[in-house]
Amino acid sequence: MEKIIDENKQGESLVLDQKEGNDKKLFIESYGCQMNFSDSEIVASILSKQGFNTTQNLEDADLVLVNTCSIRDKAEQTVRKRLQKYNRVKMKTNPKMKVGVLGCMAERLKTKFLEEEKIVDLVVGPDAYKDLPNLLAEVDEGRDAINVILSKEETYGDIAPVRLNSNGVTALVSITRGCDNMCTFCVVPFTRGRERSRDPQSIIEEVNDLWSKGYKEVTLLGQNVDSYLWYGGGLKKDFEKASELQKATAVRFAKLLELCAKAQPKMRFRFSTSNPQDMTLDVIETMAAHENICNYVHLPVQSGSNRILKEMNRLHTREEYFELIDNIRRIIPDVGISQDMIAGFPTETEEDHQDTLSLMEYVKYDYGFMFAYSERPGTLAGRKMEDDVPAEVKQRRLSEIHTLQRQHSLYRIQKHVGKTEEFLIEKSSKKSDKHWAGRNSQNMMAVFPKEHYKPGDFVNVKITDCTSATLIGEAVGYSKNN
């Protein structure tokens, strides 16, 4: 669950510039977190070299891929419906179409998809995308193809992702893969493997390349960015076996953040996702030291109850989380903080739920990602804990969490009214083509009249009003970042 899931992006079919000479058509659709959307860009880059251009017309596709998520049951059910849709098109319209499943569901449900249900031709896990050319050759020869082997080394640091559906302003850069935190509700360690980090030099090269192409903001991405640790390659858990020289020259996340900020001082940097047990104050101090690192932290907590945190195998307490929040706000007073929260985890009592609400009252998050617990097969909670909180109780508790978060979001956003702040223009407003939409350092969206500005401009905006989710204002000139 340590992943931001943007509901507006679920099921996006991706499209990029057509490469001359490519004669095959790829339809690729993504579900889940930012990591999946980033991975789809890697897949498109690999397949572009195999003669594929993307299409948004399913019926014309030679190859249909769906990049999947196992975090929530809803995502899995949606993907199953999409696979049924693909196969109807295949039977009725395009019998030569090949269908494949990528990502976390591929790793978890490989046998079901290929052997039992026989609904796909191709199953590829998150670490096997470089094997796609070989797997497609197998499919072309009439055989089902599968590779879901989890790697100890693969980071795709040598693949330059094709930016799909990009606004040309903001981009994702993956810095770690896998996760070592065995939270009992989460399937990620089983579908994406153990934690390993990408060579910092390849990250800086990708950042520099993005700047040269006109991008103005990068989000450094990982299941747990705070655990970033480069010591020449290998798993994080094997760091203790590294040589003294490797240990002395190792690069941790705070250092990587500093390297990025210094490499492109006019580019804005964000990162996601953080873990309370792994976040160190040197990361926050690095943020405070560099104006181009955004004052925003996504810090999932999942529950406000120490008992439930222990059941979740979260290696922090409520009190330690409060201390971390206090230190972050001491170092960066105007920081924006968001959360992930699970309602109705197994054995959760009304007292545990009240602990969650009181934690929210203490922190008063800017916004959050809140879900009712759904049992995920393969997780420790799925194997060993009974999903014993009734559905109606889960929904009532989730509703109370949502209501409180809306109050806090309004409280936080109102504090920006009357101020003049820097915003990066990303796109036209959804509600008016006469207004731009852009984000400030705290990740809040503002809309303001277009005038002579354009996407990619950093502008100072005077905030005059707000809704519970959006700031409203007018640009008063370019900021010093331009």
C-alpha positions in Angstrom: 0.0 0.0 0.0 3.1 2.3 0.1 2.2 3.6 -3.3 0.4 6.6 -4.5 -2.5 5.4 -6.7 -4.0 8.2 -8.8 -7.5 7.2 -9.6 -7.7 9.6 -12.6 -4.9 7.7 -14.3 -6.2 4.1 -13.9 -6.5 2.4 -17.2 -4.7 5.0 -19.3 -3.7 3.7 -22.7 -0.3 5.1 -23.5 0.8 6.9 -26.6 4.1 8.3 -27.9 5.5 9.7 -31.1 5.5 7.3 -34.0 8.9 5.9 -34.9 9.4 5.8 -38.7 9.8 2.3 -40.0 8.0 0.6 -37.2 5.1 -1.4 -38.6 3.6 -3.2 -35.6 1.1 -1.7 -33.2 1.2 -1.8 -29.4 -1.7 -1.0 -27.1 -0.5 -0.7 -23.5 -2.7 0.0 -20.5 -1.6 0.7 -17.0 -3.1 0.2 -13.5 -1.9 0.8 -10.0 0.9 3.1 -8.7 3.4 5.5 -10.3 5.9 2.6 -10.5 3.7 0.8 -12.9 3.2 3.8 -15.1 7.0 4.3 -15.1 7.6 0.7 -16.0 5.2 1.0 -18.9 7.5 3.7 -20.3 10.4 1.2 -20.0 8.4 -1.5 -21.8 7.5 1.0 -24.6 11.2 1.9 -25.1 12.2 -1.8 -25.3 9.4 -2.6 -27.8 10.0 0.5 -29.9 13.3 -1.2 -30.8 11.4 -4.3 -31.8 9.3 -2.5 -34.4 6.3 -1.4 -32.3 4.6 2.0 -32.3 1.8 2.6 -29.8 -1.8 2.9 -30.7 -4.9 4.0 -28.7 -7.1 1.9 -31.0 -7.4 -1.5 -29.3 -8.9 -3.2 -32.4 -5.8 -2.4 -34.6 -3.2 -3.7 -32.1 -0.8 -6.5 -32.9 0.1 -6.7 -29.2 -2.0 -5.7 -26.2 -0.4 -5.4 -22.8 -1.9 -4.5 -19.5 0.5 -3.5 -16.7 -1.1 -4.7 -13.5 -1.4 -4.0 -9.7 -2.0 -6.5 -6.9 -2.4 -3.9 -4.1 -6.2 -3.8 -4.1 -8.8 -6.4 -5.1 -10.6 -3.6 -7.0 -7.6 -3.3 -9.3 -7.4 -7.0 -10.0 -11.1 -7.2 -10.8 -10.8 -4.3 -13.2 -7.9 -6.0 -15.0 -9.8 -9.2 -15.3 -12.7 -7.4 -17.0 -10.2 -5.7 -19.3 -8.7 -9.1 -20.3 -12.2 -10.4 -21.1 -12.7 -7.3 -23.3 -9.3 -7.9 -25.1 -10.3 -11.5 -25.8 -13.7 -10.6 -27.2 -11.9 -8.2 -29.6 -9.4 -10.9 -30.4 -12.1 -13.5 -31.2 -14.4 -11.2 -33.2 -12.2 -8.6 -34.8 -8.5 -9.3 -34.7 -7.5 -13.0 -34.3 -3.8 -12.3 -34.8 -3.8 -10.1 -31.7 -1.5 -11.3 -28.9 -2.4 -10.4 -25.3 0.0 -10.1 -22.4 -0.1 -9.3 -18.7 2.8 -7.4 -17.1 3.7 -6.4 -13.5 2.5 -7.5 -10.1 -0.5 -9.6 -11.1 1.6 -11.4 -13.7 4.0 -12.5 -11.0 1.3 -13.6 -8.6 -1.2 -15.2 -11.0 1.1 -16.6 -13.7 -0.3 -20.2 -13.6 -4.0 -19.1 -13.5 -3.6 -16.8 -16.5 -1.6 -19.2 -18.8 -2.7 -22.7 -17.8 -6.0 -22.6 -16.0 -7.9 -19.7 -17.6 -5.9 -19.6 -20.9 -6.7 -15.9 -21.3 -3.3 -14.6 -22.3 -0.4 -15.5 -24.5 2.3 -13.8 -22.5 3.1 -13.2 -18.8 6.0 -11.0 -17.8 7.0 -10.0 -14.2 8.4 -6.6 -13.2 12.0 -7.7 -13.5 11.8 -9.5 -16.9 10.9 -6.7 -19.3 14.3 -6.9 -21.1 13.3 -10.5 -22.0 10.3 -9.3 -24.0 11.9 -9.7 -27.4 12.6 -13.4 -26.7 9.2 -14.0 -25.1 7.5 -12.4 -28.2 9.5 -14.7 -30.4 8.1 -17.7 -28.4 4.6 -16.3 -28.9 5.1 -15.9 -32.6 6.0 -19.5 -32.8 2.7 -20.5 -31.2 3.9 -21.1 -27.7 2.8 -19.4 -24.5 5.6 -17.4 -23.0 6.4 -16.6 -19.3 9.1 -15.0 -17.3 8.4 -13.9 -13.8 11.8 -14.5 -12.3 12.6 -11.8 -9.7 16.0 -10.3 -10.1 18.6 -9.3 -7.5 20.2 -6.9 -9.9 17.7 -5.5 -12.4 17.1 -1.7 -12.0 16.6 -0.8 -15.7 19.2 1.9 -15.2 20.5 1.4 -18.8 17.0 1.8 -20.4 16.0 5.3 -21.4 12.3 5.3 -20.8 10.0 6.6 -23.6 7.9 9.3 -21.9 4.3 8.3 -22.5 1.3 10.6 -22.4 3.7 13.2 -21.0 2.9 16.8 -20.5 6.5 17.5 -21.4 7.0 19.3 -18.0 7.1 16.6 -15.3 8.6 13.2 -15.4 9.1 10.1 -13.2 12.6 8.7 -12.6 12.9 5.3 -10.9 15.7 5.0 -8.4 15.0 1.7 -6.5 13.1 -1.5 -7.2 11.6 -4.0 -4.8 11.0 -3.6 -1.0 12.4 -5.3 2.1 9.7 -4.1 4.5 7.5 -7.0 5.1 4.3 -5.2 6.0 1.7 -7.9 6.6 -0.9 -6.2 4.3 1.4 -5.7 1.3 2.2 -8.0 -1.6 5.0 -5.8 -3.1 8.0 -7.8 -1.6 6.5 -10.9 -3.2 5.8 -9.4 -6.6 8.7 -7.0 -7.0 11.4 -8.8 -5.0 14.1 -7.6 -2.7 15.3 -4.0 -2.6 18.1 -2.8 -4.8 19.1 0.6 -5.9 20.1 2.1 -9.2 23.6 3.5 -10.0 23.4 7.3 -9.1 25.4 8.2 -12.2 22.7 6.7 -14.4 20.0 8.6 -12.4 21.9 11.9 -12.9 22.3 11.2 -16.6 18.6 10.6 -17.0 17.9 13.8 -15.1 20.3 15.8 -17.3 18.7 14.3 -20.4 15.2 15.3 -19.2 16.4 18.8 -18.6 17.9 19.0 -22.1 14.4 17.9 -23.5 12.7 20.7 -21.6 11.4 18.9 -18.5 11.2 21.1 -15.4 10.3 18.7 -12.6 11.3 15.2 -11.7 9.8 12.8 -9.1 12.4 10.3 -7.8 10.4 7.1 -7.5 10.7 3.9 -5.5 8.6 1.6 -3.3 10.6 3.1 -0.4 13.0 5.9 -1.6 14.4 6.4 1.9 16.1 3.0 1.7 18.1 4.1 -1.4 21.6 2.7 -1.0 24.2 2.4 -3.8 27.5 0.7 -2.9 28.4 -0.6 -6.4 25.4 -2.8 -7.0 23.6 -5.6 -5.2 20.8 -6.0 -2.7 20.4 -3.6 0.2 20.3 -6.6 2.6 23.8 -7.6 1.4 25.4 -4.2 2.3 26.8 -5.7 5.5 29.0 -7.9 3.3 30.4 -5.0 1.3 34.1 -4.0 1.5 35.2 -1.2 3.8 35.8 1.0 0.7 32.3 0.3 -0.6 30.8 1.2 2.7 32.8 4.4 2.9 31.8 5.5 -0.6 28.2 4.4 -0.5 25.5 6.8 -1.6 22.3 7.0 0.5 19.1 8.9 -0.3 20.0 12.3 1.2 23.2 12.3 -0.9 21.4 11.3 -4.1 18.9 14.1 -3.5 21.7 16.6 -3.1 23.4 15.3 -6.3 20.2 15.8 -8.3 19.5 19.2 -6.9 23.0 20.4 -7.7 23.1 18.8 -11.2 20.1 20.8 -12.3 19.6 23.8 -9.9 16.7 25.2 -12.0 14.8 21.9 -12.0 12.3 21.0 -9.3 12.6 17.6 -7.5 10.1 15.5 -5.6 10.3 12.0 -4.3 7.8 9.2 -3.4 7.2 7.1 -1.4 8.7 7.5 2.0 8.5 5.1 5.0 8.4 6.5 8.6 10.8 3.8 9.9 13.4 4.6 7.2 13.2 8.3 6.8 16.2 10.1 8.3 16.4 13.8 9.2 19.4 14.3 6.9 16.9 13.9 4.0 14.7 16.7 5.5 17.9 18.9 6.1 18.9 18.3 2.4 15.4 19.4 1.4 15.7 22.6 3.5 19.1 23.3 2.1 18.0 23.3 -1.6 15.2 25.6 -2.9 14.6 23.3 -5.9 13.7 20.3 -3.7 9.9 20.6 -3.0 8.7 21.1 0.5 6.4 18.0 0.4 6.6 14.6 1.9 4.3 11.7 1.4 4.6 9.8 4.7 2.2 6.8 4.9 1.2 5.8 8.4 -1.6 3.3 7.7 -3.0 3.4 11.3 -2.8 5.5 14.4 -3.0 2.5 16.8 0.2 1.0 18.2 -1.4 -2.4 18.4 -2.5 -2.3 14.8 0.8 -1.0 13.6 2.5 -4.0 15.3 0.0 -6.3 13.6 0.9 -4.7 10.3 4.6 -5.2 11.0 5.1 -1.4 10.7 8.4 -0.9 12.5 7.5 2.4 14.1 5.1 3.5 16.8 2.6 6.2 17.0 4.9 8.2 19.3 7.9 7.8 16.9 5.7 9.0 14.0 4.7 12.1 16.0 8.4 12.8 16.8 9.3 12.5 13.1 6.4 14.8 12.1 7.5 17.4 14.7 11.1 17.3 13.4 10.0 17.7 9.8 7.9 20.7 10.7 10.7 22.2 12.8 13.2 22.0 9.9 10.7 22.9 7.2 7.8 24.9 8.8 5.7 25.3 5.5 6.1 21.6 4.5 3.1 19.7 2.9 2.5 16.2 4.3 0.2 13.5 3.0 -0.8 10.1 4.2 -1.9 6.6 3.3 -4.5 5.1 5.7 -6.2 1.7 6.0 -9.6 1.4 7.7 -10.7 -2.0 9.1 -7.4 -4.0 9.2 -8.0 -7.4 10.9 -8.8 -7.2 14.6 -9.2 -3.4 14.5 -11.4 -2.2 17.3 -13.3 1.0 17.8 -10.6 2.1 20.1 -7.9 1.5 17.4 -10.0 3.5 14.9 -10.3 6.4 17.4 -6.5 6.3 17.7 -6.3 6.8 13.9 -8.6 9.8 14.1 -6.7 11.3 16.9 -3.4 10.8 15.0 -5.0 12.6 12.1 -6.1 15.5 14.4 -2.5 15.8 15.6 -0.9 15.9 12.1 -3.6 17.6 10.1 -2.4 16.2 6.7 -2.7 18.3 3.6 -4.4 15.3 1.9 -4.4 11.6 1.9 -5.0 8.2 0.2 -7.5 6.2 2.2 -8.8 2.7 1.7 -10.8 0.0 3.4 -8.7 -3.1 4.0 -9.0 -5.8 1.4 -7.3 -9.1 1.9 -4.6 -9.7 -0.6 -3.7 -13.4 -1.3 -0.1 -14.1 -0.7 0.4 -11.6 2.1 1.1 -12.6 5.6 -2.2 -11.0 6.7 -4.0 -13.0 4.0 -2.4 -16.2 5.1 -2.6 -15.9 8.9 -5.2 -13.3 9.8 -9.0 -13.5 9.5 -10.6 -10.5 7.7 -12.9 -10.1 10.7 -14.1 -6.4 10.5 -17.5 -6.4 8.9 -17.7 -4.5 5.5 -20.3 -2.0 6.8 -18.0 -1.2 9.8 -15.0 -0.7 7.4 -17.0 1.6 5.3 -18.3 3.6 8.2 -14.8 4.0 9.6 -13.4 4.9 6.2 -16.2 7.5 5.8 -15.2 9.1 9.1 -11.5 9.2 8.0 -12.5 10.8 4.7 -14.7 13.4 6.5 -11.9 14.3 8.9 -9.3 14.5 6.0 -11.6 16.9 4.0 -11.7 19.2 7.1 -7.9 19.1 7.4 -7.3 19.6 3.7 -9.5 22.7 3.8 -7.7 23.9 6.9 -4.3 23.5 5.2 -5.2 24.9 1.8 -6.8 28.0 3.4 -3.4 28.9 4.9 -2.1 29.7 1.4 -4.8 32.3 0.6 -3.4 35.8 0.5 0.2 34.6 -0.2 2.2 34.8 -3.4 3.8 31.5 -4.2 5.8 29.9 -7.1 3.9 27.5 -9.3 5.0 25.3 -12.2 2.5 25.4 -15.1 1.7 21.8 -16.1 -1.4 21.9 -18.3 -4.7 23.6 -19.0 -7.3 23.5 -16.2 -9.8 20.7 -16.5 -12.7 23.1 -16.0 -11.6 26.0 -18.2 -9.4 26.2 -21.2 -8.8 29.9 -20.4 -6.9 28.9 -17.2 -3.6 27.1 -16.5 -3.2 24.5 -13.7 0.1 24.1 -11.8 1.5 22.9 -8.5 3.4 24.7 -5.8 6.2 23.3 -3.7 3.7 21.7 -1.3 2.1 19.8 -4.2 -1.1 21.9 -4.1 -2.8 22.6 -7.4 -3.7 26.2 -8.4 -5.7 27.5 -11.4 -5.2 31.0 -12.8 -5.8 32.9 -16.1 -3.5 31.9 -18.9 -2.4 35.4 -20.2 0.9 35.1 -22.0 2.4 32.2 -19.9 2.9 28.6 -21.2 3.4 25.1 -19.7 6.9 24.7 -18.2 7.0 28.3 -16.9 7.6 28.9 -13.3 5.3 31.8 -12.3 4.5 33.7 -9.1 0.8 33.4 -8.3 -1.1 35.5 -5.9 -3.6 33.3 -4.2 -7.0 35.0 -3.8 -9.3 32.1 -3.0 -9.6 28.3 -2.7 -11.9 25.3 -2.8 -11.2 22.3 -0.5 -8.8 20.9 -3.1 -7.7 23.8 -5.4 -6.1 27.2 -5.0 -7.4 30.1 -7.1 -5.3 33.1 -8.1 -3.6 35.2 -10.7 -0.1 35.2 -12.0 1.9 38.3 -11.1 5.1 37.5 -13.1 7.8 34.9 -13.8 9.7 33.5 -10.8 13.4 33.5 -10.5 13.5 29.9 -11.6 12.9 30.8 -15.2 
